[in-house]
């Protein structure tokens, strides 16, 4: 399914999102929002789904904005985004991952449906979040969760072993960053850039999850 998403739709693939970088992509978004002039701004049009499924899978008190920031980092919120490896949609899920999630949530109809893609991505995050409950803080836990989403949990477990061997606390994310370049079979720079991009987008969102500086 191809769906134009205003200025966000101009960023058509994850590779383009990573190459442009957060600052440049913000410029594209703001310019497109100003030109649209009607309806929900593209950057906000899926907020209801991020709110709904964060509440469902993490509880009503959990901040939903990091997952929106993740969607912005993954795809620029482009429903038609596809990576070279076959990941699809806003949350850039592999079809096999989506089908595994769908086997436990038959209400998920299609990986190309924006709501279903977001729901599946946040549900996947919830499974990863539970696996990292030994993290030192909730901030560390969030970093472990997103890093696992990007690189796979087994990769981050290897990084923990390297941190432990270096007499660093493996439950603190800064320890993982410190040893990242020594971890084999891990595209470290990609994962660390991914986390920085999420944090950059999160910093651009106000308390209502809208891009800072935007006025309705």
N, C-alpha and C positions, 0 to 999 in steps of 0.2 A: 504494500500500500504506500503510495506516495502522497504526502500531505505537506503543502507549503506551510511553513511556520514563520512567515515574515522574515525579519532579519536573521533569525536563528537558522532558518532554512538555508541561508547562504553558506553556512558551514556544514557541508554535506557528509562529512566522514570524520571518524575519530582521528585519523591521521592529520586531517586539516586542523581540527581543534587543537591538537597538541602542538602543531607547527606554528599556528598563529599566536598562541599564548593568551593568558587571561586578559592582559591589558588591551591588546588589539581586538580580541573578541568582544570585550565590553564596548569598545567604540562602535563596532558593527551593530551590536544589539541596541544601543542607545539611539543610533542614527535611524535604524529601522523602526523602533518604537515611535519616534517622533513623526515619522512619515506615515505610519499606519492610521492613527487618529480615530479609530473606532474599535469597539469590542475590547476584549481582554488583551492587554499587551502580550506578545508572544512569550516573553520571559515569565509571565504569570499565568498563562492559560491552563497549566496543569497543576497549579498549586493545590486545588481541591483533592487531587489524587495523592499527591505527596502527603498532605495532611491526613487524609482518610486512612491510608495504609500504614503510615507511621503510628497512628493511634491504634490501629488494629493489631499490629505486630509488636509494637514496643510500649504501648500504653499511652494514656492521654497526657501525661506529664513530659513525655520525651520530645525533645526539639526536632521538628520535622525538617528544618532548613538544611542540615548537613546532607540529607538525601537529595534535595533539590540541587544543592551545590555539586553533588556527585553526578547527577544527571547532566548538569551543565558541562562538567569536565569530561564526561563520557562522550557526549554527542552534540553539545550545544542545544539540547532539548529538541533535536531533529528526529522526528519519528521515522524518517526514511534512511537514517544513517546506517551504513554497513561498513565493517572493518574488512581488511584484507584477509583476516582469518575467519570471517563469517559471522561475527557478532552483529546483532541487529537491534535497532530501536533506541529509544531514549536511554535505557540503562545498559545498552550494549551487551545483551545476553547471547550466549551461544545457543543455538537451537536445542542442543542436547541438554544443556542446563535448564532451559525453559521447560522442556518436556519432563525432566525429572521433577521439577517443582510442580508442574501441572498434574503429575500423577497423584500428588497429595492435595491438589486444589483444583478439582475438575471445573470450577467456575471460570478458570482462566481459559479463554477461548483461543486467542491468537497472539503470537509473539509480536505481530505488527499492530495490534491494538494498543494505543497509547496507555490506556488505563491498565490493561493486562500486563503490559511490559513493566510499568512502574510498580504495580502490585507484586509481580514476580521478583523484580530487583530488590525491593525492600524486604520481601519474605526471605530471599537468599541472604541479605544482610543480617536478618535476625538470626538465622542459623549460624552464621559466622560469629556474630556477637556473643552468642552463648558459648561458643568454643573458646573464647578468649576472656572468660570471666576471672582468670587469674592475673590479668593485667594490673599494674600498680594503681592506675587511676582510670576513671571513665574516659578521660581524654586519650590515654594510652590505648584503652580498649577500642576506641573508635578508630585509631590509627591502625591497629592490628586488623580490625575488621575490614577497613578499606584496602589495606595492603593485600590481604588475603583475597578479596574480591578481584583485585587486579592480577596478582601473581600466583594465587593458589596457596592454600594453607600449608601444604607440605614444604613449599619454598620458605615460608616464614618460620616454620619449625626448624629448618636447617639453619636459618639465620640466628635463631635463639641458641642453638647448640654452639655456634661460633662465639656468640656473646658470652655464654656461660664459660667456655674454654678460655676466654680472655678476661675472666673474673669480673665481668660486667653483669648487672642485673638484667636477665633476659625478659623480665616482665615490664621493663620500661622501654618505650619506643625509641628514645634517644640512643639507647644501647645498640639497637638494631641498626640505626643509621650509622653509628660509629664503626660497625664491622661490615657494612653492606658490601663494600668492594672486595671483601675476602670470601664472600659466599658464592660458591660455585653454582652453575646452572640457574642463574637469576639475572634478569635484565634489570639490575638495580636502579640505574638512572631513570628508566621508564617508570618504575613504581614510585620512586621518590618524587619525580616530577608530577606524577599523578596526584599524590597526596598534597603537594604544594599547590597545585591547581585547584583542588577542592577547597583548601583553606583560603585561597585567594578569593574564590567565588563566595565562600561563606562570609568573608569579611566585607563583601560588597552588598550583602543582603541586610535590609533593615529588620526591625523586630517583627514586621508582618511578612517577611520573606520576599519583599520587593527590592529591586535593585536600588541602591542608595542614590538619592538625587532625583528619583522619578516622582512626578506629581500627576495625579489623575486629572 
